[in-house]
């Protein structure tokens, strides 16, 4: 199989006084996501997209929030573990794409740093990392500013050692 596609989704509650980390980048914000690890919603969705593309168990199965080893963990370790599975399957990242849905903070000024961070984790160029940010226009839990969500897709291609 020369191409494989995976999709990932994550959502976290937001609370005041929590750190906001997206794509491995600290973002100034009055609120941050609540979670067992650093709650990086973007890297969690990306991890699931990578794992799904190789038919591996999802992030919750591999890194359960009931395991104290993952308390406060940087989500980059989840992406790195997913990438080990990608490489073991004889694949490499063709490109990834993500949509972060949040009312705050504004992500536009941080997108280049987030793309560069993700590219480093995946061993690709920033041009292979798509990133969009949008709001929910005041609708639902995300729209009320109570949560942040992310959808991510990953295209894997056969690694022919080129």
Buried (B, 14 or more C-beta within 10 A) or exposed (E): EEEBEBBBBBBBBBEEEBBBBBBBBEBEBEBBBEBBBBBBBBBBBBBBBBBBBBEBEEBEEBBEEEEEEBEEBBBBBBBEBBBEBBBEBEBBBBBBBBBBBBBEBEBEEBBEBBBBBBBEBBEBEBEBBBBEBEBBEEEEBBBEBEBBBBBBBBBBBBEEEE
